[in-house]
Amino acid sequence: MTQLTPLFPRQQVPALSVDTVGGGSWSLADAKPENFTLIVVYRGLHCPICGMYLKDLDRKLADFKERGVEVIALSSDDADRARQSREDWKLENLTLGYGLTLDKAREWGLYISSGRGKTSVGIEEPKLFVEPGLFLVRPNGELYFASIQTMPFARPDFAAILKALDFVLANNYPGRGEIVDHLAQAAE
């Protein structure tokens, strides 16, 4: 399995492409947002918190589009589980990708968990699955913001992200956390 490595703001993110519910595929290389691409990685059909989180995102899609942000949510689920997620969670507008490989998830710095049986909603966890992550990527493929988690709880709030985007866009605020080698930077 690919080694877990951090991504740094202002640097290129790895390539990313997935199939989407309803047919077709999505690729970061083909994304043409005005300002950012928002990539939301969710745990999968088995996660009731993911359902509530993505439903909130689905309701706010127009707000993101208004700010020039293209949005996709994706998981390591297969096509059937992703389709069921769309139906069960009543996601009306959100582009839902599936089939994120565990190796690709590692390239993006995401954590992987092992299944532990049925969840509180009675759905079996996959043998292995990806934990949540949220990424804002500039149109040129540079990482702007990332939130990577080991648990399904306490995810970034979409209303707060929208508010932050207003500030970022109004002030041309740069991506932060860009220092890769702090010792070399301190020596300069």
The 8 nearest C-alpha neighbors of each residue, nearest first, counted from 0:
[[1, 102, 2, 101, 105, 3, 103, 106],
 [0, 2, 102, 105, 3, 106, 103, 101],
 [3, 1, 4, 105, 0, 106, 102, 108],
 [4, 2, 105, 108, 106, 1, 5, 109],
 [5, 3, 108, 2, 106, 6, 105, 107],
 [4, 6, 108, 7, 3, 107, 106, 109],
 [5, 7, 108, 4, 107, 8, 12, 142],
 [6, 8, 177, 10, 9, 5, 142, 176],
 [7, 9, 142, 177, 143, 10, 174, 176],
 [10, 8, 141, 142, 177, 143, 174, 7],
 [11, 9, 141, 8, 7, 142, 12, 6],
 [10, 12, 141, 140, 142, 13, 9, 139],
 [11, 13, 141, 142, 140, 10, 14, 6],
 [14, 12, 15, 11, 106, 107, 103, 140],
 [15, 13, 12, 27, 16, 28, 26, 103],
 [14, 16, 27, 26, 13, 17, 28, 103],
 [15, 17, 26, 25, 27, 14, 18, 24],
 [18, 16, 25, 24, 96, 97, 98, 99],
 [17, 19, 24, 96, 97, 23, 25, 98],
 [20, 18, 96, 24, 95, 22, 23, 97],
 [21, 19, 22, 95, 82, 96, 81, 78],
 [20, 22, 19, 23, 82, 95, 94, 18],
 [23, 21, 20, 19, 24, 18, 78, 96],
 [22, 24, 19, 18, 21, 25, 20, 17],
 [23, 25, 18, 19, 17, 22, 26, 16],
 [24, 26, 17, 16, 18, 19, 27, 23],
 [27, 25, 16, 29, 28, 15, 30, 17],
 [26, 28, 30, 29, 15, 16, 14, 25],
 [27, 29, 26, 30, 14, 15, 140, 16],
 [30, 28, 26, 27, 31, 25, 16, 32],
 [31, 29, 27, 28, 32, 26, 36, 138],
 [32, 30, 29, 138, 33, 69, 36, 28],
 [33, 31, 69, 34, 35, 68, 67, 138],
 [32, 34, 67, 35, 31, 68, 138, 69],
 [35, 33, 67, 32, 68, 137, 138, 36],
 [36, 34, 137, 68, 136, 32, 138, 135],
 [35, 37, 69, 136, 68, 135, 70, 32],
 [38, 36, 135, 70, 134, 69, 35, 39],
 [37, 39, 134, 71, 133, 72, 70, 36],
 [40, 38, 72, 133, 132, 71, 73, 41],
 [41, 39, 132, 73, 131, 74, 72, 133],
 [40, 42, 131, 74, 43, 49, 73, 39],
 [43, 41, 130, 129, 131, 74, 46, 128],
 [44, 42, 45, 41, 76, 46, 74, 75],
 [43, 45, 84, 46, 80, 81, 42, 83],
 [44, 46, 122, 43, 124, 123, 118, 47],
 [47, 45, 49, 48, 44, 43, 42, 50],
 [48, 46, 50, 49, 45, 51, 120, 44],
 [49, 47, 51, 50, 46, 52, 151, 152],
 [50, 48, 52, 46, 47, 51, 53, 41],
 [49, 51, 47, 53, 48, 52, 88, 54],
 [50, 52, 54, 48, 49, 53, 55, 47],
 [53, 51, 49, 55, 50, 54, 48, 56],
 [52, 54, 56, 55, 50, 51, 49, 57],
 [53, 55, 57, 51, 56, 52, 50, 90],
 [56, 54, 58, 52, 53, 57, 51, 59],
 [55, 57, 53, 59, 58, 54, 60, 52],
 [56, 58, 54, 93, 60, 55, 59, 53],
 [59, 57, 55, 56, 60, 54, 61, 92],
 [58, 60, 56, 62, 57, 61, 55, 63],
 [61, 59, 63, 62, 57, 58, 56, 64],
 [60, 62, 64, 63, 59, 65, 58, 57],
 [63, 61, 65, 59, 60, 64, 66, 161],
 [64, 62, 68, 60, 66, 65, 61, 67],
 [63, 65, 61, 67, 68, 66, 62, 60],
 [64, 66, 62, 63, 67, 61, 68, 60],
 [67, 65, 63, 64, 68, 62, 34, 164],
 [66, 68, 33, 64, 34, 65, 32, 63],
 [69, 67, 35, 64, 63, 36, 66, 34],
 [68, 70, 36, 32, 37, 64, 35, 67],
 [71, 69, 37, 36, 38, 68, 72, 94],
 [70, 72, 94, 38, 95, 39, 37, 73],
 [73, 71, 39, 95, 40, 38, 96, 94],
 [74, 72, 96, 40, 97, 95, 41, 39],
 [75, 73, 97, 41, 76, 40, 99, 43],
 [74, 76, 99, 98, 97, 100, 128, 129],
 [77, 75, 74, 97, 98, 43, 80, 81],
 [76, 78, 98, 80, 79, 97, 81, 75],
 [77, 79, 81, 80, 82, 97, 76, 20],
 [80, 78, 82, 81, 77, 83, 76, 84],
 [79, 81, 83, 82, 77, 78, 76, 44],
 [82, 80, 84, 78, 83, 79, 76, 77],
 [83, 81, 79, 85, 84, 80, 20, 78],
 [82, 84, 80, 86, 81, 85, 87, 79],
 [85, 83, 81, 87, 44, 82, 86, 88],
 [86, 84, 90, 82, 83, 88, 89, 87],
 [85, 87, 83, 89, 84, 88, 82, 90],
 [88, 86, 84, 89, 83, 85, 90, 50],
 [87, 89, 85, 50, 90, 86, 84, 54],
 [90, 88, 86, 87, 85, 91, 54, 84],
 [91, 89, 85, 88, 92, 54, 57, 93],
 [90, 92, 89, 93, 57, 85, 58, 86],
 [93, 91, 90, 57, 94, 60, 58, 95],
 [92, 94, 57, 95, 90, 91, 71, 60],
 [95, 93, 71, 72, 92, 96, 19, 70],
 [96, 94, 72, 19, 73, 20, 93, 71],
 [95, 97, 19, 73, 18, 17, 72, 20],
 [98, 96, 74, 73, 76, 75, 99, 18],
 [97, 99, 75, 77, 76, 100, 17, 74],
 [100, 98, 75, 74, 97, 17, 101, 103],
 [101, 99, 103, 102, 98, 75, 104, 74],
 [100, 102, 104, 103, 105, 99, 129, 75],
 [101, 103, 105, 1, 100, 104, 0, 106],
 [104, 102, 106, 100, 105, 101, 107, 99],
 [105, 103, 101, 107, 109, 102, 106, 100],
 [104, 106, 108, 3, 102, 107, 109, 103],
 [107, 105, 103, 104, 108, 102, 3, 4],
 [106, 108, 104, 105, 109, 103, 6, 13],
 [109, 107, 105, 5, 4, 3, 106, 104],
 [110, 108, 105, 104, 107, 147, 130, 132],
 [109, 111, 130, 129, 149, 108, 112, 105],
 [110, 112, 129, 128, 130, 127, 109, 113],
 [113, 111, 128, 127, 129, 114, 110, 130],
 [114, 112, 127, 126, 115, 128, 111, 125],
 [113, 115, 126, 124, 125, 127, 116, 112],
 [114, 116, 124, 113, 117, 126, 123, 118],
 [117, 115, 123, 124, 114, 118, 122, 125],
 [116, 118, 123, 122, 121, 124, 115, 119],
 [117, 119, 121, 120, 122, 45, 123, 116],
 [118, 120, 121, 117, 122, 47, 46, 45],
 [121, 119, 118, 122, 47, 45, 117, 46],
 [120, 122, 117, 118, 119, 123, 45, 116],
 [123, 121, 117, 45, 118, 120, 124, 44],
 [122, 124, 117, 116, 45, 118, 125, 121],
 [123, 125, 114, 45, 116, 117, 115, 122],
 [126, 124, 114, 127, 128, 123, 113, 76],
 [125, 127, 114, 113, 124, 128, 115, 112],
 [128, 126, 113, 125, 112, 114, 111, 129],
 [129, 127, 112, 111, 75, 125, 113, 42],
 [128, 130, 111, 42, 110, 112, 75, 131],
 [129, 131, 42, 110, 111, 149, 148, 150],
 [132, 130, 41, 40, 148, 42, 147, 151],
 [131, 133, 147, 40, 146, 148, 39, 109],
 [132, 134, 39, 146, 145, 38, 40, 147],
 [135, 133, 145, 38, 144, 37, 136, 39],
 [134, 136, 37, 144, 143, 36, 35, 142],
 [135, 137, 142, 36, 35, 143, 141, 140],
 [136, 138, 35, 141, 139, 140, 34, 142],
 [139, 137, 140, 35, 32, 34, 31, 136],
 [138, 140, 137, 141, 136, 11, 28, 142],
 [141, 139, 11, 137, 138, 136, 12, 142],
 [142, 140, 11, 10, 9, 137, 136, 139],
 [141, 143, 136, 8, 9, 10, 12, 144],
 [142, 144, 174, 8, 136, 135, 9, 141],
 [145, 143, 135, 134, 142, 8, 174, 146],
 [146, 144, 134, 133, 147, 135, 143, 132],
 [145, 147, 133, 132, 134, 148, 144, 155],
 [146, 148, 132, 109, 131, 145, 133, 149],
 [149, 147, 131, 150, 132, 130, 146, 110],
 [148, 150, 130, 110, 151, 147, 131, 111],
 [151, 149, 152, 148, 130, 131, 153, 154],
 [150, 152, 131, 48, 130, 153, 149, 154],
 [151, 153, 150, 154, 48, 148, 149, 131],
 [154, 152, 155, 151, 150, 156, 148, 48],
 [153, 155, 152, 156, 151, 148, 131, 146],
 [156, 154, 157, 153, 160, 146, 159, 133],
 [157, 155, 159, 158, 154, 160, 153, 52],
 [156, 158, 160, 159, 161, 155, 56, 55],
 [159, 157, 161, 160, 156, 162, 59, 163],
 [160, 158, 162, 156, 157, 161, 163, 155],
 [161, 159, 157, 163, 162, 158, 164, 156],
 [162, 160, 164, 158, 163, 159, 157, 165],
 [161, 163, 159, 165, 160, 164, 158, 166],
 [164, 162, 160, 166, 165, 161, 167, 159],
 [163, 165, 167, 161, 166, 162, 168, 160],
 [164, 166, 162, 163, 168, 167, 169, 161],
 [165, 167, 163, 169, 164, 168, 170, 162],
 [168, 166, 172, 164, 170, 171, 165, 169],
 [167, 169, 171, 165, 170, 166, 164, 172],
 [170, 168, 166, 167, 171, 165, 172, 164],
 [169, 171, 172, 167, 168, 166, 165, 173],
 [172, 170, 168, 167, 169, 173, 166, 174],
 [171, 173, 167, 170, 174, 168, 166, 169],
 [174, 172, 175, 171, 167, 143, 9, 170],
 [173, 175, 143, 8, 9, 144, 172, 176],
 [174, 176, 177, 173, 8, 143, 144, 9],
 [177, 175, 178, 8, 7, 174, 179, 9],
 [176, 178, 8, 175, 7, 9, 179, 174],
 [179, 177, 176, 180, 181, 7, 184, 175],
 [178, 180, 177, 181, 7, 176, 184, 183],
 [181, 179, 182, 183, 178, 184, 185, 177],
 [180, 182, 184, 183, 185, 178, 179, 186],
 [183, 181, 185, 184, 180, 186, 187, 179],
 [182, 184, 186, 185, 181, 180, 187, 179],
 [183, 185, 181, 187, 182, 186, 180, 178],
 [186, 184, 182, 183, 187, 181, 180, 178],
 [185, 187, 183, 184, 182, 181, 180, 178],
 [186, 184, 185, 183, 182, 181, 180, 178]]
